[in-house]
Amino acid sequence: WLGALRFDNLALGSLPVDPSEDGAPRAVPGACFCRVRPSPLRNPRCVAMSQPALALLGLEAAGPGYCGHQFGSFAGQLGDGAAVYLGEVLGPRGRRWELQLKGAGVTPFSRQADGRKVLRSSIREFLCSEAMFHLRIPTTRAGTCVTSDSEVVRDIFYDGNPKKERCTVVLRIASTFLRFGSFEIFKPPDEYTGRKGPSVNRNDIRIQMLDYVIGTFYPEIQEAYSDNSVQRNAAFFKEITKRTARLVAEWQCVGFCHGVLNTDNMSIVGLTIDYGPFGFMDRYDPEHICNASDNTGRYAYNKQPEICKWNLGKLAEALVPELPLEISELILEEEYDAEFEKHYLQKMRKKLGLIQLELEDDNKLVSELLETMHLTGGDFTNIFYLLSSFSVDSDPSRLEDFLGKLTSQCASMEELKVAFKPQMDPRQLSMMLMLAQSNPQLFALIGTKANINKELERIEQFSKLQQLTAADLLSRNKKHWTEWLEKYRVRLQKEVEGMSDVDAWSTERVKVMNSNNPKYILRNYIAQNAIEAAENGDFSEVRNVLKLLENPFQEAGDSTAVEEDTKEEETTATAAACAEASRSRLPYCSKPPLWASELCVT
C-alpha cells in the first residue's frame, strides 16, 4: 500500500539532514533530521485502524530532533526518540500529510531509551488522537495501531516492579510534527542547567526553519510580508500565540488535561500533540492532575492556560535574533490572554445554550457553574450534557425531576471519601510542618507548600465527611444546584424576552448544546478496559471504543448512535471477561466506577 501513496518530502528538502547514518543515540549538531532504519517487530498484527484518518492519505481500510524545557528546566537535546518520519504524502485533495511511526526502535534521539512503545500507551495515544479530532479539537491523527510478539521491559509506576510488555507501533499523521522545542536546538548554555542545544550558534538553520514553517504552514503570512522578515516573523508568532490560546481554551471546555505540557510537546501549528499521561476530567476539580509523575501540579487542569503562555515565552526566546524579544513579548502580552478568554467564553456560551445574547455577566454564570460542580463533585462531562434538557419554565415537579438527574451525577459519599482520603502519614505531615517553620530552605528541596496545604485540606474535608450522612449530602447538593439553576433560568429567560417563536429558539438551543457537549469522552476507565482486553489478545473493545468516539455528540434518539444493547454486550463479552470481576460493564457515558480512582497514569 505504500507504493500507492504519492510521497513528496518537502521537509527533507528544506531542512538539514545529518550526513551520518549512525543510528545509535548521540548528539546531532547542525541537523534537524537523521537517517535511521526502523527496527522490525516479531509477528506484527493490527490492533485497530482509523478509517477517517487513513482516508486523509487516500487509503481505504483493507524522527525528527528537537530540544525543550521539561517541567520548567531546559533539558538539552530531546526528540521523540521513538519516532521515525516516513515521509510526506499528498492526499486525494492535494493536502500534504507527514507520516510518522512511533515506537519503531532506537534513533540518535533516544537518549538512554530503546525507542519502543508498548501496547497500553499506544492504545491510549491511538484512541485519544482520534477522540480529539471528532471532538473538533485541533490534533495530530492516528491511522493504525500495530502490536507484536516483540517485548521490552517497563517499570510502569517507577516502583521497582518491572514487567515485560508487547512492543507496539502507532502510525501518526499530521501536517507537521515540528514543535516549539524544534527551535530550541539553537539554545546557548542554560543559566540554570548548563545544558545547551546541539546546534547553538547555527542561526542559518534557524532562518531555514522559519522560512520552511512560515512558507509551508502559514503561506498567507509569507505572502503578506515577503519583503520584511521581522514583520513576517512577528505575524507568525502572533498567529501561533492565538492558535495556542484557542487550543487550550478548547481543552478547558471538555475537561482535557494534557499531562506533560513541556515545550517539546507544543505544536508549531497549534495542534494537540504527544498523548502520554493525559486524562479527561471526571469529577470536576480545578486542580486536577492527570499525570501521577507531576508531583508539584505544574501541569494541573487550571494551570494549563498559563503554562502554554510560558511555553510561548520560551518559543519567543528561541526565535531571537530573527524576532527581537521586545516585539514577541509585547505580542504575547497583548494577544494571548485576550484570545483565550474570548474563545473560552464563546465556547462556554454554546455549551450553556446562550445563543441569542452576549452579556457581561455570562462569565460569572460560568464561574458559578464550575464552583457548583466543584462543591458537589459533579461529573464535568455529564453535567454539561444534561443541561440541554433543563426547561425554562418553573414547573416544580419538572425541576425536582431534573435535580434528581443532576445529583445522580455528583460524587457519592464513598467517592468523596476516596477522593479526600489523606495521603500522608500523620507523623510525616507533622515533621514536614515543623521543617517548613524551622528550615525553609531544606523544606523547599523535599516538599512544596502547595502539597502540604492540599494535604491539610484533604484532612479537613475527610473529617467533615465523617460527620455527614448520605441524606445530608444529597440535601446539600440539591441546595447548591437549585441556587445555580435559578440564575441559569433567569439568564435563559433574557434570551427569549420579546421573542415571537420561543419553540424555534428552544430547538436551536438544544441543537447547539448537543453539538458542543459530548456524551462520550475517552475516560481512563474506558481506556483501561480496552487495554486489559487487548493485553489478553482481544482487540474488539479497542475497536468498539474507537467507533464510539467517532460520534461523541449523540442526541437522545439519534438513530446513528452506537447502541449499547444486547448485541454490543455480546461483542464485548470477551473483553469484559478479561477485566476483574469487580469491573462490571457500565454504559460508556457513565461516570467512572469506584475502582477507576485507583488508576495511575505516569
Salt bridges, closest charged atoms under 4 A:
ASP8 OD2 - ARG96 NH2 3.05
ASP18 OD2 - ARG26 NH2 2.69
ASP22 OD2 - ARG26 NE 3.84
ASP80 OD1 - ARG172 NH2 3.49
GLU88 OE1 - ARG96 NH1 3.88
ASP114 OD1 - ARG154 NH2 2.81
GLU125 OE1 - LYS102 NZ 2.84
GLU125 OE2 - ARG172 NH1 2.88
GLU130 OE1 - ARG141 NH2 2.83
ASP149 OD1 - ARG45 NH2 2.97
ASP149 OD1 - ARG166 NH1 2.94
GLU165 OE1 - ARG120 NE 2.74
GLU184 OE2 - HIS69 ND1 2.71
ASP190 OD1 - LYS187 NZ 3.56
ASP204 OD2 - ARG202 NH2 2.84
ASP211 OD1 - ARG232 NH1 2.87
GLU239 OE2 - ARG243 NE 3.08
GLU239 OE2 - ARG246 NH2 3.73
GLU250 OE2 - HIS343 NE2 2.82
GLU250 OE1 - LYS347 NZ 3.67
ASP274 OD1 - ARG172 NH1 2.86
ASP274 OD2 - ARG179 NH1 3.11
ASP282 OD1 - ARG523 NH1 2.64
ASP285 OD1 - HIS374 NE2 3.89
GLU287 OE1 - LYS454 NZ 3.36
GLU317 OE2 - LYS314 NZ 3.36
GLU333 OE1 - LYS309 NZ 3.42
GLU335 OE2 - LYS238 NZ 3.69
ASP337 OD2 - LYS309 NZ 2.95
GLU339 OE2 - ARG246 NH1 2.94
GLU339 OE1 - LYS342 NZ 3.85
GLU358 OE1 - ARG349 NH1 3.93
ASP362 OD2 - ARG349 NE 2.70
ASP362 OD1 - ARG491 NE 2.66
GLU368 OE2 - LYS487 NZ 3.49
ASP379 OD1 - ARG523 NH2 2.91
ASP393 OD2 - ARG398 NH1 2.88
GLU400 OE2 - LYS478 NZ 2.74
ASP401 OD2 - LYS405 NZ 3.93
GLU415 OE1 - LYS591 NZ 3.21
ASP425 OD1 - ARG427 NE 3.25
GLU455 OE1 - ARG458 NH1 2.56
GLU460 OE2 - LYS464 NZ 3.47
GLU483 OE2 - LYS479 NZ 2.89
GLU486 OE1 - ARG489 NE 3.55
GLU495 OE2 - ARG491 NH1 2.97
GLU532 OE2 - ARG583 NH1 2.45
GLU550 OE1 - LYS547 NZ 3.39
GLU568 OE1 - ARG585 NH2 2.84
GLU569 OE1 - ARG585 NH1 3.94
GLU580 OE2 - ARG583 NH2 3.58
